[in-house]
Amino acid sequence: MATVTAFLKHSNIGKAKQAEPYTAAAHARYITRKNAASIIYSERMPRQYHAVQRFLNAHEDTVRKNGRVIEKFIISVPHDISEADAVNVLRRFGNRIGKGEAPFLFALHGFDGRNHHAHFIFIDKGEDGKRVFGLSERGSTAKLKLAWEEVANGAFEDLGYEVRVKVHEGYQEEQVADNDNRAEDAPLNPDSEMELAADSADSLAEIQQLEDDDVDDEIGKVDLANIGVDPVANIKFMHSQVAEREMLQTARARVEQARNAYVALRNQRERVAQDAGDFYQDSLPTLMASHEANRQLAEHQTPTGELKGFGLSVFGLSVFKTKTRKQAEQVKARARNLELAANQVEYTRKAYDQRLLHLDSQASQAEQDAHAHQAVLTRIYGADEEIDAAESYLKTTIEDVGLIVSLEDAMSAYLEGAITPDEYRTFLLEAGYKAELQLLDEHLSEGEGQSL
């Protein structure tokens, strides 16, 4: 009979403490996405992507302002257990802790490899509206872990598996800080053969247009589960989460940049349009004068366009002009000067028109860019509040790894070649080891590789 070390990580989403409203629905969105979840099961709550979000949002609206919206568990499942039997065991667990009354949902992850685990959402509320398991009470997390151990081992025996789980030891120590979010979020030891690593995140450029019904099939979202005690897996997980955070922040920066460009271009267009309007008004007399001069000139011309009157020239020099010719020439000269001024006015007007068209085009492109970048973020993460929640989750998981991996373990992993220089550098940077980071950069710049 084989006994493996299991882990159950318990945290919660509180209505008052969440960074943005409806974080529970955002969490459900992450754990049920198709590229990560192989099976989704629920009782007394829907499991379809949109329906479960609506359910959790409606539930949150009924929770008192300082109450808990949901309890979250991440539970390791021995890799010997099939998906179908894992569903059976987790269903038993949900009904045991909920006494057949509390709503729950879980999503299986990692069953395409050896990282078998489940994300579990539990609403600690019975049919009478009262707490069922009491997960907000002191010592409840330790009791929860014991319940999982009891249910899982009983189910494994019933199903004929030669494997049992032993949940992470140290219940007495955990009870001291039980229900403290940071203590409950601290990673526990997974199955010794499991390597907990981050879900892959594709680049924004590779994301294709998705149908509304398949929005949960998006890729690149953060998975909060994969923190264990293996320093190598944890550092690699941190590195992937930092990359995801940078991708998200870059996309948000591009949205903001495009929006700012749009506003700036529209403001600039308004100023140019105002200048153009002023010029149009100021230059109108010039155009009218030119028009009137040409009209007067026509009166001093014959039907063939020749000037009226008579003039005599000798060797190119005028020696005689009639009064009519002199008047015609004066009118012609004035019309010519006004025509040149009018042509300059028309040129300037066309330049204003071209400038306005160019600004309109640039503003339209900036607006399209903002919509396009926002659409990518929306397809990946959802609405703005969900994007904020995703960034907050990434920040938390990165910080958690920085707290649980020691500098000594990270340095050993680097020197042994288990992690790359870039992964080691990411750890030092995010965990705040400034001196060690400077030392690493100096050695890398000198081409000394991993020789510290």
Salt bridges, closest charged atoms under 4 A:
GLU43 OE1 - ARG44 NH1 3.51
GLU71 OE1 - HIS10 NE2 2.73
GLU71 OE1 - ARG68 NH1 3.00
GLU150 OE2 - ARG96 NH1 3.32
ASP158 OD2 - ARG92 NH1 3.00
GLU174 OE1 - LYS145 NZ 2.67
GLU174 OE2 - HIS168 ND1 3.38
GLU184 OE1 - HIS10 ND1 3.77
ASP191 OD2 - HIS79 ND1 3.58
GLU193 OE1 - HIS79 NE2 3.79
GLU193 OE1 - ARG114 NH2 2.23
ASP199 OD2 - ARG33 NH2 2.59
ASP214 OD1 - LYS34 NZ 3.04
GLU218 OE1 - ARG29 NH2 3.28
GLU218 OE1 - LYS221 NZ 3.02
ASP223 OD2 - HIS109 ND1 3.63
ASP223 OD1 - HIS119 NE2 3.21
GLU292 OE2 - ARG295 NH2 2.45
GLU299 OE2 - ARG295 NH1 2.66
GLU329 OE1 - LYS321 NZ 2.51
GLU339 OE1 - ARG336 NH1 3.87
ASP360 OD1 - ARG266 NH1 3.24
ASP360 OD1 - ARG269 NE 2.46
GLU386 OE1 - ARG29 NH1 3.91
ASP388 OD1 - ARG252 NH2 2.67
GLU391 OE1 - ARG252 NH1 2.83
GLU399 OE2 - LYS395 NZ 2.60
ASP400 OD1 - ARG182 NH1 3.43
ASP422 OD2 - HIS239 NE2 2.84
GLU423 OE1 - LYS236 NZ 3.14
GLU430 OE2 - ARG245 NH2 2.65
ASP441 OD1 - ARG425 NE 2.84
GLU448 OE1 - HIS443 ND1 2.83
